[in-house]
Amino acid sequence: MRFARSGLTAAWSDRYGSLLELAEACDVPVRWSCRTGVCRTCETALLDGHVSYSPDSVEEPPSSTALICCSKPEQEQEITLDL
């Protein structure tokens, strides 16, 4: 897991419920409001990799972005976010 703007790299672990929780644990500045994919405040550019959603967002964002409040890396993929 790489945070491009912050220059940080962190290992993903299933102990995090979402990419947002990992970002918060790494002190990466993030914007969010709902944590369920409804408000879209957390929508972030996905520079590399693919994510899956849980819960499913009301409307899935374009593949070039991710709702980090309710997404996780898909399988064992490397993810790069514009954070």
N, C-alpha and C positions, 0 to 999 in steps of 0.2 A: 504494500500500500504506500503510495507516494503522494505527498501534498506538494504540488509544484511550486506555488508562490512562497510557501513557508520554507521550502528546501528540506523538509523532513521526510523520513521514510520510517514506517512502522510495520510490524508484523500484524496481520489480521488474526484475530482469534474469535471463536464462536462465543466467547464470554461477553462480547459486545453485541448488543441488540441491533445495531445499525452502524453505518459509516459515520453518522453524526456522533454517536457515543465514542467511537475511536478518535475522531477529531477532537472532541472535548477532552478526552484523556490525554491527548498530546498537546493540549493548550493551543490548538489551531483556532484562530478566530472564525466563527461561523455564525450565520444568521438562520434562525428557525422560529417557528411559532407553535405549530400543532403537533408534531411528531407522528403524524398519521398520513402524510402525503396529500392533505386536503388544501392547505393554504398556499403551497408552492414557494414559500419564503426561502426554503433551503435549496431550491433548484440551483445546481452547480454544474459547470462545464465538466464533462467526463472526457478527459484527454486520451485515455487509453483503458481498454478493458471493457467488461460488461457487468452489469449488476442485475440482481433479481429483487423483487419487491415483496415485502411482507409487513403489514398488510398491503394488498394491492392498492395502488393509488386510484383515485376516482378516474383520472385521465392520465395515462402513462405519458411521460415527457418524451421528447425526441431522443433518439439513441445517442446523441452527442451531449446529453445532460443527464443528471441523476438527481432524484429527490433523496438527499442523503439521510433524511430523518427516518426513512422506512426502507432503505436498501442495504444490501450486503453484496460483497463480491460474488460473482457467479462462479461456482466451483472453486478451483484453486487459482483463479486468474489474478494476474497483477493488475492493479487499478491505479490510475493517476488522476487526481482531481485538481482542478484549478483553485486550490485553496492555499 
